[in-house]
Amino acid sequence: MLGFILGLVNPTVLIYWILVISFLSKKRLYLSLNKEYLLLILFLLGAFIGKALTLYGYGKFSNVLKARLKNKTTRINTIIGTLLICISIFQFSKIFYY
């Protein structure tokens, strides 16, 4: 539930809003306070429901993905950890020997 709430206030949602508003602008439907309040409320409600359903779908898909990759995550984490240690050793030696 916390991830769902954090997803709603995520700054990357800005891209979503830019796309929605640009789509509406192309269709000659400009949103402003001069429009009817019902139209604005319906727009915001539709955007909220669409975003909520998208985030819910992401959550369900992540559970399926976790179940499929359960045995492989330990190996992937080991590989990533080894790479990070090698990169840190290289960076450390680069600082002192160059």
Secondary structure per residue as TSV (DSSP state, phi and psi in degrees):
chain	resnum	aa	ss	phi	psi
A	1	M	-	360.0	-36.2
A	2	L	H	-64.2	-40.6
A	3	G	H	-62.4	-36.9
A	4	F	H	-63.2	-45.1
A	5	I	H	-66.7	-41.9
A	6	L	H	-64.4	-33.5
A	7	G	H	-65.5	-31.7
A	8	L	H	-70.4	-30.4
A	9	V	T	-103.4	15.9
A	10	N	-	-69.3	130.9
A	11	P	T	-63.2	-22.3
A	12	T	T	-72.4	-8.7
A	13	V	H	-66.6	-17.5
A	14	L	H	-55.5	-39.0
A	15	I	H	-61.0	-41.6
A	16	Y	H	-59.6	-46.9
A	17	W	H	-65.6	-38.5
A	18	I	H	-61.9	-43.9
A	19	L	H	-64.2	-42.6
A	20	V	H	-64.6	-46.2
A	21	I	H	-69.3	-36.7
A	22	S	H	-67.6	-36.4
A	23	F	H	-62.8	-44.3
A	24	L	H	-66.8	-34.1
A	25	S	H	-67.1	-37.8
A	26	K	H	-64.9	-31.6
A	27	K	T	-85.8	9.8
A	28	R	T	61.8	32.8
A	29	L	-	-116.4	91.6
A	30	Y	-	-88.7	133.2
A	31	L	-	-96.3	122.9
A	32	S	-	-151.6	173.2
A	33	L	T	-74.2	-10.4
A	34	N	T	-76.6	-19.6
A	35	K	S	-72.9	170.4
A	36	E	-	-65.7	142.0
A	37	Y	H	-65.1	-30.9
A	38	L	H	-62.5	-40.6
A	39	L	H	-63.2	-42.5
A	40	L	H	-65.2	-42.1
A	41	I	H	-65.2	-42.5
A	42	L	H	-63.6	-39.4
A	43	F	H	-62.5	-49.6
A	44	L	H	-65.2	-38.1
A	45	L	H	-65.4	-43.7
A	46	G	H	-63.4	-42.0
A	47	A	H	-64.9	-39.6
A	48	F	H	-65.2	-45.9
A	49	I	H	-64.0	-41.7
A	50	G	H	-62.4	-43.6
A	51	K	H	-67.5	-40.2
A	52	A	H	-63.8	-43.0
A	53	L	H	-65.4	-38.1
A	54	T	H	-63.2	-46.4
A	55	L	H	-65.1	-37.0
A	56	Y	H	-63.7	-42.6
A	57	G	H	-62.5	-40.9
A	58	Y	H	-59.9	-41.7
A	59	G	H	-64.3	-44.3
A	60	K	H	-65.1	-41.1
A	61	F	H	-65.8	-35.3
A	62	S	H	-66.1	-35.4
A	63	N	H	-64.5	-41.4
A	64	V	H	-64.7	-43.4
A	65	L	H	-65.1	-39.7
A	66	K	H	-63.0	-39.2
A	67	A	H	-66.5	-37.8
A	68	R	H	-74.2	-33.2
A	69	L	T	-100.2	15.7
A	70	K	T	-57.3	-43.7
A	71	N	T	-79.7	-23.3
A	72	K	T	-87.8	-16.4
A	73	T	H	-66.7	-34.5
A	74	T	H	-64.2	-43.3
A	75	R	H	-66.1	-42.4
A	76	I	H	-63.7	-42.8
A	77	N	H	-63.5	-37.1
A	78	T	H	-64.9	-43.5
A	79	I	H	-64.5	-45.6
A	80	I	H	-63.8	-42.4
A	81	G	H	-61.4	-42.4
A	82	T	H	-63.4	-43.9
A	83	L	H	-61.8	-42.0
A	84	L	H	-65.5	-38.1
A	85	I	H	-66.0	-42.8
A	86	C	H	-62.0	-43.1
A	87	I	H	-65.0	-38.7
A	88	S	H	-68.1	-37.6
A	89	I	H	-64.4	-42.4
A	90	F	H	-62.2	-45.7
A	91	Q	H	-64.1	-40.4
A	92	F	H	-62.7	-45.2
A	93	S	H	-68.5	-32.4
A	94	K	H	-65.7	-36.1
A	95	I	H	-66.7	-43.8
A	96	F	H	-90.8	-20.7
A	97	Y	H	-111.3	-1.2
A	98	Y	-	-121.4	360.0
